[in-house]
Amino acid sequence: MVKLTIDGQTIEVENGTTVLNAARQLEIDIPTLCDHPELTPYGGCRMCLVEIEGARTLQPSCTLPVAEDMVVRTDTEKIHAARKFVLSMIFSERNHFCPYCQVSGGDCELQNSAYDEGMTHWPIQPNWQSYPIDASHPFIILENNRCILCRRCVRACGELVGNFTLGFEERGADSTLVADLGLPLGESSCIGCGTCVQVCPTGSLIDRWSAYQGKETEVESTKTTCMGCSIGCGIDVLTRDNRLVRIEGNWDDEVSNGLLCDVGRFHPMVEDRERILTPLIKKDGKLKAATFDEALETAGELITSNQGNFSGVVSTRLSMETLAKFKTVCQAFDAKAVLTTEDCQAVSAIYEKASNESKPFEGKIDGLRDADCFLVFGEDITKDHQVLSFFAKRQIPAGAELIQITESDSGFDKFATCTLPVNNKSLADFLSDLGKLVKGDTETSEIAKEYDLDTDSLVYAVNALNTAEKPVIIFGTRNDISGSQKVVSAAVALSKNMDAMMVSTKGNINSLGAAGLGFSASGDMKGDLMVMLLADEELSQCTQQKFEKAKSKIVFSAYISPLTASADIVFPVQNWLEQNGHLVNIDGRILEQKSALDAPEGIFSNEESIEKLAEMLGKKSTISWEKELKSFASPVKIA
């Protein structure tokens, strides 16, 4: 530990701590522009200059490590003069027309820093050079006129996301932010995660929807959970006048540490499905508006007349509270409870394997953050579980190996250190043979010949797996995996042979929680009636066709779809931004979901709707989802 004094306050911090972070622990504000808590200190903007007793010049606090008995001053005339000079130079380089800027008035760190120093005008005349605006991206607008060359976006794209799309061309004041080798952002390797937008301190990178929609001081912020996939990233939902303004990653979130993909950050902004605003009952072949009580009564009659002859179909986008109440209805009427999930074979196999194991065989995704070797198969996680891919890609510059087993093109193709093109139908056998190679029980050349692989590539992969100190297996479950039971068993055996942590993607959000309550992911249904809790899930055409075979359907949905059009009874419900509850994510964490928006008048949550249905049927929910989870044989420890 190191003891130092900052503005008269003494503090003890760990060796290697920067002066800036030590000051933050004392809640002493030192302005910065290039620094960000999640990024490696850069020392580019010089806004964080401080006086160090005994030093000849002012020092950048973001890169300066503390020293024993160091005396630091952060609020002197000399420091303020230096800050004003730095700000004057920054304002002079580009076209910062603050009154007309999208982030002016509280959202711009540059403008806020100037106001903090009492600046009201430009002391140095700008050069008025105009820079073109890049609006080629579907989500992001890049404007070099607002750029202050802090390189936060470049560092975030590399250090946090591992995509390395952004960079700078030219030098000095002529430097401009570019994608790849000068491609338009919309044609580049950008994956649209928006991390660069969130870390940008000015209006140089903005999204297409939130500009002029409300400043940070004029919006409401709700910390909740993303529903885009099974990871359950923490998000801040910013709203104004009951309108979604934007979604940002929560830097304090233990699951994703602020990272989001395009599905979590931008896709909710372009939601254009039509809401269902009133209950509907089919009469004379057409759906007609009805009261909630009328719809309840008709649904009760249909369920009672089909006792033992119907299936309850639920979306994994539902909370544990809703699932527990719906299970009561299914049990009372001898109905089969199944999930809408399409990747059912591999997911079911994971849970069946867990029921036969004495303890969980998967680890937490925290282990991905410092892994030195990744073996990925079963799905392209750069598309469906992007944040997992971020954890892997950003480790590669530090020397981590990324080995993928895939027979088709993947978003990992340019990042993987080794690709093994194994046919999906042979995956189970290959994983078993790979386990033998890791243990040294067979010849590499024989296995390479059997699966038509390049021998050198297989040797490289086996050596990487053997020499890794913290290997991780990422088992993707979204693809149609042949022989899922054998694949899961082989993957678990391989993880034990390698002494590697294993993580399976498990499909959609709360898939693990639904399995804990006994909902089947097999996709098998029975009966003439289906009671479907779709929530706001958007099903594929293939899945819709499977469900449309039922003679009668009762559908709870937030949006109009082909399934609601073919239903006998439709109940409008809230969407994910309007609901409260709990979810269980990919690695067994119980996460909270909080409502950020108010639903249209008269629309109940999924939980309330099912509770009213159960009461009308004379059934009271006695299921404790917390208790059932504790007794569930989960592949990962639930906590």
Secondary structure, 3 states (H helix, E strand, C coil): CEEEEECCEEEEECCCCEHHHHHHHCCCCCCCCCCCCCCCCCCCCCCCEEEECCCCCCEECCCCECCCCEEEECCCHHHHHHHHHHHHHHHHHCCCCHHHCCCCCCCCHHHHHHHHCCCCCCCCCCCCCCCCEECCCCCEEEEHHHCCCCCHHHHHHHHHCCCCCEEEECCHHHCEEEECCCECHHHCCCCCCCHHHHHCCCCCEEECCCCCCCCHHHCEEEEEECCCCCCCCEEEEEEECCEEEEEEECCCCCCCCCCCCHHHHCHHHHCCCCECCCCEEEECCEEEECCHHHHHHHHHHHHHHCCCCEEEEECCCCCHHHHHHHHHHHHHCCCEEEECCCCHHHHHHHHHHHHCCCCCCCCCHHHHCCCCEEEEECCCHHHHCHHHHHHHHCCHHHCCEEEEECCCCCCCCCCCCEEECCCHHHHHHHHHHHHHHHHCCCCHHHHHHHCCCCHHHHHHHHHHHHHCCCEEEEECCCCCCCCHHHHHHHHHHHHHHHCCEEEECCCCCCHHHHHHCCCECCCCCCCCEEEEEEECCCCCHHHHHHHCCCCEEEEEECECCHHHHCCCEEEEECCHHHCCEEEECCCCCEEEECCCCCCCCCCECHHHHHHHHHHHCCCCCCCCHHHHHHHCCCCCCCC
